[in-house]
Amino acid sequence: MSEVDAHLLIVDDDERIRGLLQKFLIRHGFLVSAARDAAHARRLLSGLDFDLIVLDVMMPGEDGISLTRDLRQVLKTPILLLTAKGETEDRIVGLEAGADDYLSKPFEPKELLLRINAILRRMPDLAPQDTGPKVLTLGPIRYDINRGEMWRGDDLVRLTATESQLMKIFSAQPGEAISRAKLVEDLGRDRGQAQERAVDVQITRLRRKIEDDPKQPRYLQTVRGAGYMLQPD
């Protein structure tokens, strides 16, 4: 998705400003919905997904800071705050509430456009993504890539430091053979046959924790002439 495919929500109690911003952003290729207050915004958010929220701070009833703080409990959608207040402490309050950026009124529409595009470019949903899984399944074993944890059912499988390093290396390239020499290098060891044999020993130990039958491995396989490969379900 590019920035101009994004769906924006404008929340401002000033009908004139709301309308001007909506027309300006639509002219620059965005899909734009508008809400007149926090309650209206909540109704829209309950039924639609947005890529970014442009939110006025000073609104009657629930203000933008309060709405931001509340939305942050359930949404990761980026929020750009608009306010007539330009003092440093006000900006800090907005950012602490969970806003991604802060723009003081009055502002040039082009600056708002630049800020919006900058935020969208930082968002993972609007950039090339690593679509690989975050948890690898190896039969009854689950390996959490982000945490570096291995689980068998509800039981944590304890890994040595080297076994943990090996799992991180293999999980970064599931289904791809990695040579013993490359494993030695990635483990930060000196090159040599002795270190490659040491890797063989570590692989054997790791298989005992992963495989039902370590002598006939299904998940941590030996690829003849190429090295070892982690093959998750």
Buried (B, 14 or more C-beta within 10 A) or exposed (E): EEBEEBBBBBBBBBEEBBEBBBEBBEEBEBBBBBBBBBEEBBEBBEEEEBBBBBBBBBBEEBBBBBBBBBBBEEBEBBBBBBBEBEEEEBBEBBBEBBBBBBBBBEEEBEEBBEBBBEBBEEBEEBEEEEEEEEBBEBEEBBBEBEEEBBBBEEEEBEBEEBBBBBBEBBBBEBEEBBBBBBBBEBBEBEEEEEBBEBBBEBBEBBBEBBBEEBEEBBBBBBEEEEBBBBBBE
